[in-house]
Amino acid sequence: MATIPWGTIRSLLIFFGPVLLPKAISHYRNLRRGSAAHGLKIRPVPGPVRRALLLLLSLSLVYLALALVPFYSPENIFRLTQSRLQIPVDVLFTRLASLRPPSVADNALRRKFVNLESRLLYLQFGPDVLASCPFCSSDDPKSYLYYALPKIVAPHLFNLGLIALVTRYGYKWRYPATILSLVIGFADVYMVSSYNHQSNARALRLGEIDFFYWRQRSLRYLLLVVLNTLLASLLYLSSTNRLFASPPSPAERVETVVRQLQQVKGKINAAGVMQNTISRDDELRARSNAYWQHEVRLMGEVMEERDVVDGVRDALRERIVVENVERDAETYVRSMLPPFSAAVYGGGGRAKDD
């Protein structure tokens, strides 16, 4: 398999880094500003999303253990016995029996290891497929692929069902996560089916053998870990309005405005009830009148001061256009009191004629 030298990677990073890094930072800031522009505040993780994140991360840890922990990996008898691929069958299984008691799968593998082709297929499809397939033959390598196909796609289908379950609370991520999961699954099947198992035929030493099945199995679970971790990150960022937050729909905005107006109306009604109570009570009415008389006298004294008079004169002369103020006041009155303004302004012509 061709590899890219580190020097080439470093040269590409030096060349494209100054261009791509500022664009990535700018894109990230735009996403952050998008949430603020819609008035969305950062909030705690909702309960359903928290459970979805826990499920995704727990399964990712299981996948990670299956990919990296040797205890959960299928046994590789060539690596276990430190044997080369061309070793005689009797010697191979004698070494294996010296390490542990023989099993039923060992006997099945021993019967299948009739030629070099069966050993090459063992490296491609693993011990379970080679030992348990009842109709496979080394003369037809595709038969092993047909038998191994359900085991290859099973983790992808299980993970796809998990994605459908957890994206009930982040529905906008269901489609891209499903597409990415299908792409990973098809790529996995393609890599297994297109692998040239004859490439190991010339390997004379153990270090030259490409243990494709074990490498592909680890890659399969690691890709599922990356997919689930990426989906969990997107669910977390979007559910807390940190990134990728969707603005509320028009119906939700109307509902929010109506609820706020109802709250304002309730406060106005409460203020009206309080004002009515004050007007009906002699003592409260007297205290209210005394307060407003004191307020009028105090404001009158303030407005008569020389500095205040000069400040008001300068504002009226330089910074405030009286005509604009009058026009705004008239517009406000017409919008707040439509029946009254229609009676005053709509019938104004006839009133003047009268």
N, C-alpha and C positions, 0 to 999 in steps of 0.2 A: 504494500500500500504506500502510495506516494505521500511524503510529508513536506511541509513548508518549512524551510530553514528559519531559525530564529532571527537571523540578520535581515531576511526579507520582511518578516513581520514587524520588526523594529523600524525598518525604513518606511513601511506603509503607515505605521502609527505616527512617525515624525512628519510625514508628508500630509496625511489627511487629518491628523489630530487637531491642529490649529483651526481647521475649517469646520470640522464636525462638532467639536466640543462647544464652541459658542452657540451653534445652532441648537444643540441639545439643551443647553441651559436656557436659551430663549424660549424654546418650546415648553420646557417645564414651567417657566414663569408664566407663560400665557395660560397654561392649564390651571395654575394656581389662581391667577387673576380671574379666570372664567367663573370659578365658584363664587368669588367675592362680588363679581359683577351682577350675578343673579340674586344676591342677598342671601346666600346659603352659608350658614355658620357651621363650623366644625362641631360635630356631635359625637357622643360615645357610640361604640359598636352596638347595633341593635341585637336583641337576644337571638332571633333566628339566624342572623349572619354569624354571630359568635359560635353557635353550634355547628354551622357549616364550616367555619374556619377550623374548628377543633377536629371535625371529621376529615377534612382534607389534609391537615398537617399530621394527624395520626396515621392515616394511610400512607402518606409520604415517608414517614419514618419506617413503616413496615416495608415499603418498596426499597428504601435505602438499605435496610438490613438484608433483604433478599439479594441485593446487588453486590454488596461489599463484604458481608460476613461469610467466610468460607463454610461455616457450619450449615448454612441454609442452601449451599450450592450443591448440585448433583455431583456425585463422586466421579473423578477422572482417574481411571485405573492406570493410565500411562504416567501421569504426573505422580500418582500415589506410589507407584512402584519404581519410579525413575527409569522407565524403560523406553527404548526407542520404538519407532513405529514398526520396524521390520522384525521385531523379536518373535521367536516361535510361540505359538499359543500355549503350549504346555509350560514353558518357562515363565510366561507372563502370569498365568493363573497360579502357578506354584509360588511365585513371589507374593501374589495377592493373598493366597491362603496363609502365608507366613505372617502377614500383617493382621489379618482378621479372619473369622470363620467364613467359609463360602456361603453364599445365599442363593435363592432361586434365580434371581436376576443374573448372578454370575454364571450359573449353568446355562441360562438362555444366551448370554453373550458369547459364551465359549462355543456354543453350537453355531452362532452366527458368524464368528470370526473364521470363516473358511478361506478367505483370500484378502488381498490388500484392499480391494474395493470396499469391502464391508468395514474395514477399519477407517478408511477415509470418510465413509458415510457416518460412522460413529462420531468423528470429529465435527461433522456438519450438523447432525440432528440430535446428538446426545445419547446417553445410555438408555433412557427410558423408551425412546422410540425404537431403537434398534433391538432391544430385548423383548418388548411386548407386542410389536406389530405382528399380527397373525398372517397377513397376506403379502408382506413386503419381501422383496428379493433384491439382492445386489445387482442382478441383471437389469432391473428396472428402478433406477434411483428415484424417479418421480413418485413411486409408490410410497416411499418414506416421507416425501413432502406432503402427500395427501393425508397421511396418518398424523403427521406432526402439526398440520394446519390448525386444528381446533385448539391445541395447547398453545400455539403461537398467538392466536387472536383472543384467547380467553382473558388475559390481563387487560387488553385494550377494551374489550366489551364490558368487563366489570368496571373499569375506570370510566367508561362512557356513561354507564348507568349512574355512577356516583356524581358525575358532572350534571346530569339531568336532575338529580335529587337536590344538589346544593344550589343550583342556579334558579331555583324557584324564588329565591330572595334577591337574586341579581340577574334578572331575566335577560338584560341586554348583553351579558357575557356568555349566554348559552350558545348562540350561533357561532361566534368565533372559537370558543373552546371546543365545540363539537367538531368544527372543521379541522382544527389543529389536531385533535385526537384521531380523527380519521386519517389525516395525512401521516401521522406517526405510525398508525397501524398498517397502512398500505406500504409505507416505506420499509417497515420491519419485514413484512411478507416478501416484498421484492428483494431485499437484501439476502434473505434466507434462500429464496428460490433461485436467485441468479449467482449464488456463490459457486465458484469453481472448486469443487472438492478435490480435484486432481492436482491442485497446487501443492498439496502436502506429500505427493507421491515421491518427490525427490529429497524429502527431509531425512537426513541420515542421523541426526542427533536430536535429542529431546528439545534443546533450545531453538531448533529450527522449525518446530511444528507450530502451526497456527491453530490454536484451540478455538475454532470459530464459534462453536455452540456456546461455550462459557463466556466468551467475549460478547457475543450478541445478546445473550441473556442479561448480562450486567448492563449493557447499553440500553436494552428495552426498559428495564426498571428505572434506570437513571433518567431516561427521557420522560417517563411518567412522573417521576419526582419533580422534574423541572416544570412540567405542565401543571401539576397540582399546586406547586408553590407559586407559579405565576398567576394562576386563577385565584388563589387565596389572597395574594397581594392586591389584585384588581378589585376583588370583593371588599377588602378592608378599606382601600382608598376611596372607592365610590360610595360605600355605605356611610362613611364618616364625613363625606363632602370634602375630603382633602384634595382629591383629583377625580377627573372624569365624572363630576357630579352632574346629573341631569336637572335642568331647570324645571320648576313645577309647571304642570299643564295649565292651559287657560281656565279650565273648570276648577282646578285647585286654587289658582290665584283668585278667582271670583269668590270661591268659598271662604278664603282667608280674609278678603276685603269685607265680605258680608259679616263675618264673625267679628272683625274689628269694629265695623259700624254698629253692630248690636251692642258691643261693649261701650262704645262712646254714647250711644243712645241711652243705655242704662245709667251711665254717669250723669248725663244731662237730666234725665228724669229724677235721679236722686238729688241733684242740685236744685231742680224745680220744687221738689217736695220740701227740701230744707228752706228754700226761700219763702215758700208759702207758709211754713211753720213760723218763720221769723216774722212775717207780716201779720200773722194772727195773734202773736203773743206781744203784749204791751211792753214788757221789760226788754225782750229781745229786739223789738222794733225800735225802742228808744236807744239801745246800745248801738244798733246798726246806723241809725240817723246820726248819732254822735260821732261815730267813726268816720262816716262820709263827710260830715261838716268839718271835722278836723283835717281830713285828707284834702278837701278843697282849699281850706285856708293855708295848709302847708304848701301845696303845689302853687298856690297863688303867690306866696312869699318867695318861693324858689324862682318862679318865672319872672319876678320883678327885679331879680338881681342883675347887676350890670353885665357880668360875664355871660350869663345865660341869654340875656337879650341880644348881645353881640353875636353869640354863637348861633342862635336861631336865625338872625338876620343874614349872617354869612351863608348858612345852609340853604335858606330860601333863595338867596341871590346866586349862588355858584353851583350848588350840588343837587338841588331839588327843582324839578320842573313842575310847577303847580298844575299845569294843564294835564300832565300825565297822571298825577295823583288823582285829580278829579275824574279823569276817564277810567282809571282803575277802580275807583270807588263806585262809579256808576255801573261798571260791568259786574262788580261784586254784588251790588244790590239786585241787579236784574237776575243773576244766577241763583242767589239765595232766596229771593222772594219773587218767583215768576208770576203768580196771580196778581200780586200787588203792583209789580212793575208793568204788567200788561195793562192793568187798569189805568196806571198813571201815564205811561209812555204811549201805549197803543191808542188810547182815546184822547191823547193830548191835543191833536189837531182840532177835534170837535170842541174840546174845552176852550181852546183859544178862540174859536169862532164864536162860541157862546159869550 
